[in-house]
Amino acid sequence: MTEILPPGAASAADLEALRAEVVHYKGVTQTAKKQRSNGTWAGNMLGLAPAKAQEIRDVGTVPQYRHLVEMGVPKDFRSLRLAERAFFRLLSRDDSARLLFEYQKAAKTNPALSAWGRRVHGEGATAALAHAGHIDDPRVRGAANRIATSVSQFLRSELAEKPIVRKGSRNILHPDAYPPTLFSVAIVAYMPGLRRERAGFIDRLGNYLAQPATKRTYVIQVGRKVIKPIFHFLGDPLKADSAGNPKDLPFALHWIELLARMGMIQSSPTAQRILCRLLRDCNGKGVWSPKNLRSFPKSASKLGDFAYPLELDPKKPEQRQVDVTFRLAHIAKLAEWELEFV
């Protein structure tokens, strides 16, 4: 109702009734139950799945919060408010060791990890708050501009051409490199004011994200700790087969939605191929209807799992179709295509 239908198609009473109903939906109540009193989930910020090495027992606060936003819960929903307290503390540059969350233990003997953890947590918190609509809050705007400046300086530097260096037996990301991340791209996508103010940066970002990603494997070395670059992108992160089928459907849908918000679909050949493939799999009524859809497509990266699926009971084929059908319509609306309502 809020993302697809034209203005006036639903009454205010209909919307309020749905918002009152959604807080009792299983996907919402299950998520809210896991939240701790300090506003976090599983005591970590960015975890996409349990990770014993980092003592992460469940999905972290940023993806859980964004999942609730995607579910459409009211802005005053208690779980959102509790998490926002933690996010705004991260943006305040509070130097409490407790705000390192999943990096707290390792950072005790690694000052570099402490600084790196605060930076990436700040990006995640800013992206989550922007996603929820806090784009006019001066704290969010200030953090977004600092992040955009750092990415812009990277894109203008020589490091953008050769961000990977050899150190010992490893390929590592250059310590001074600040490439785009899933969070910094989301910040730009959800903040139209930022895009208007930084047109040159947006052009450079679009060109960078359209170029083929490096095939070299690399890690991020922070002090003595080696970190896998889960959220960092050195070029186009999308992958598809020769027919245009995405290798990671949940992430592809989220990424193409971000591109649509930024007006960048036309600059990404991979996004166009995937989108064409998905649209060809839609029937005459616009419903995504691929062959042999027996279960929800899984994500290898889990980067888009907070937004897919929102339908949690895929007992019938049409329940397995609704998420992708909605996303395709949403992308079309964001891209300002003309929609037909039947």
N, C-alpha and C positions, 0 to 999 in steps of 0.2 A: 504493500500500500504506500509506503513512504518512498521507495526507491524506483518503482516501475510505473505505477498508474499515473495518469495525467492529473493535474490539479482539479480538485472537486469530485473526483471519482469515488472517494470515500468520505463519509462525514466525520466530524470531530468525535462524535460519540462512538463510531465504529473503531476509530483509532484508539481511543481511551479504553474501550472494552478489550481490545487485543493486548494493549500494554498491561492491563490488569491480569490478563490470562497468561501471558508469556512467562511471568515470574513463577508460575506453578508448573511450567513445562519441565519434563524430566531432565533435559539437557542443561537447563538453568539450575534447577535445585541440586543436581549432582555436583555441578561445578561450585556452587555457593557453599555447599557443605564442607568442601575440602579446604576452604580458606581459613587461615589462622587469624588470631585476634590482632596481630600486627599488620594485617592487610595483605600478607603474602600467601602464595601457594607453595607448599613444600619447602619454604624457607629459601627459595632462590628466585632470581629474576628472569633468566632467559632460557632455562631448560626446556627443550622440546620433547624430551622423553627421559625416563629414569637413567641415571649414569652413576654407577657405583664409584668410579674413580673420583668424581667430584662430590660424592655423597648427596647426589640429587635423587630423590625418591619418587618424584612425580613431575609433571609438566609445570613450568614456572609461572610467575606472576604476570609477565607481559603477555604471553599467549593466552592464559586463562582470562585475563581482563578483556583482551581483544575478542575472545570468543563470546563473552557476555555482551559486548557492544554489537557484534554481528547478530546475536540473537534478538536484539532490539529491546533489551530491558530498559525501563525508565531511567533517566539520568540520575534520579535520586535513589536508585537501588542501593541498598546498604553495602553490598560487596564492591560496587564501583567506588563508593565514597571511601571505604577503608583502603582500597588499593591506591587511590589517588593521593592519600596522605603520604604513603611510602614514595610514590613517584615524585611528588613535589619536594620531599626531603632530598631526593637524589639530585634534583635540579637546583637546590639551594647551596650545593657544594659543601654540605655538612661533611666533615672529615671523620665522622664516627666510623670505627672499624666494623661496626655491625651492619653498615650499609654496603659492605662488600659482598654480603650474602654468600653465594656459592664460592667466591674467591677468598673469603675471610680467612680460612685456615692457612691456605697456601701463601697468602700475602704477608703473613707475619714475618716471614724470612725473605720476602721478595718485594721490596719497595716499588719496583717497576710494575709488578703485577697489580699493586694497589692502584696506581695511577691509571693503568690500562683498564682495569675493571670498572673504575668510576666513570671512565669515558664511555665504554660500551654500554654500561647500565644507564647512563644519561641519555644515550641515543635511544635505547629501548623504551625508556620512560617517556621521552618526548614524542616518539612515534605513537605510543599507546594513547597519550593524552590528545594528540592531534586527531587520531582516528576517532576518538570519542567526541570530538567537536570543540575542544578547548583551544581553538586556534586564535582567539583574541586575548587570551590570558597573557599578560606581559612576560610571565616566567617562561611560558611555552615559546612565545615569539623570540625571546632573548636566546634561549637554548637552541632553537631552530636556526637562527641566524649564525650562531657560533659554529654549529655543525656544517651548515652550508658553506661558510667561509673556508673551513678546513678542507672540505671536499673540493671546492673550487680551486684552492691553491694547489692541491694535488693534480687536478686535471690540467692546470696551466703549466705544470712543472715537467722537467725531463723524466721524472719518476713515472709519469703516466705511461711512457713508452717502455720502460724497463723497470717494473716495480719489484721484480724477483731477483735476489742475489744469492750467490752460493756461499755457504758458510760450513766448512768442514764437509760432512757427507750429506748435508741437507740443502734444499732450496728453501729460502725463507723470504717472507715479505720484508722489503726494506724497512728498517725501523722508523724512517721519516715518512713513509708512504701512508696516505689516508684515503684509500679508495672508497667508492660508494659501498654502502651496506644495505641490506634489506630495510633497515630502520631509517637510514638517511633518505633513501628513495621514497619510503612511505611518508616521511615528514613532508617532502616536497609535494607528493601527490595529494595529500590531505590539506595542504595550506595554499590556496590559490593566491592569497596576498603575497606570500613569499615568492611565488613564481612571477608575479607581476613586477616585483621589485628587483628581480635578478634574472632578467631575460637572457643575458649573455651566458650566465652560468647554466641555465636550463638548456640552452642549445648545446653547450659542451657536454653536459650530462647525457643528453639524448644521443649524441654522436658516440660517446664512449660506451653506452649500454647497448648500442646497435652493432658494435664491432664484435667479431668472433672472440670468445673467451679463450684465454691461454689454455693449452693442453698440458702444461707443466704442472705437476703436483708440487705443492709448497705448504709450508706451515708458518705460523706466526710465533716468533720466539720473543718471550717477554721475560727478561732476566734469565733464570735457569729453566723456566717453564716453557714447554712447547704446546701450542694450542692449535687445534684444527680450525681452519677458516670457514666456519659454517655460514656466517652471515655476510662475508665479504665477497664482492664481485669484481673480477678483472675482465669486464666485457659482458656480453650477453649471457645470462645464466640459463636461458631456456634451451632444452634439448628435445628434438623430435626425430622420428624415423623418416624414411623417404616418402611415406604417404602423408606426413604431417601429424601423425599421432603423437601426442606429448609423452615423454618418458615419465613425467611426474604431473599428472592431471591436476591435483589440488593446488600445487604451487603454480602451475601454468595459468590457471584461472585467476589466482590472486595477482600474479605478476602482470597479466594482460589488463586486469582491472586498473592497476596502478598506472600502466602506460596510457590507458584510455583517459584517466583523470588528468594526466600531464599532456595529452594530445600527441603522444609519441608512438601510437600503433603503426603508423605509416613508416616510421623510421626503423622498425624492427622486422626484418624479413622472416625470422623464426616465429615471432608472434603472429604475423599475418598467415603463415602456413598452418599453424595450429588452429587459429580462429576459423580459417576456411574449412579445415577438416571437421571441426566440431559443428559448424553450421551445416555442412553437407550431411551430417548424421541427424539433423532435425527433420521431423516429418512435416506434412503440409500445414499443420497447426502451430509449428514452431517449437514442438516438444522434442527435446534431445532423445533420440531413439536408436542408439547403436545396437549392433547385433550381439547376442550372447551376453547381455548385461545381467549377470547372476549375483553380483555383489558390488559394493562400492569400490572404485579404483583406489589402490593404496598409494601412499606417498613415500618414496625412499628418503627424501630429505626432511619431511615433516614440517617444512617451512610454511606451508599453507593449511596445515591441519586445524588451526584455530578457526578457520572460516569454512572448512569442508570436512565432513558433511554437517549441516545444521539439522537435517532430518535424521533422527536416530533410530527409527524403526523401519528398516527396509524390508518389510515382509512381502510387499507387493512390488511388481516391476515399476509401477508409476512412482512409488516412493523413492526408488533408486534413481529416477530421472529428474526429480524436482530440483535438486540442488544445481545441477549443471544448466538446466533450462533457465532457472532464475538468474544464474551468473551471466549467461549469454545475453539475456534481455537487459540485465544491468549494465554490462559492458556496452551494448548497443545504445542504451540511453546516455551513458557517459560520453560516448563517441558522437552523440548528437545525430544518430541515425533515426530515420522515421519508423516508428513502431505501429503495427496494426493490432488492434484489440478486438478479439472475437469472443 
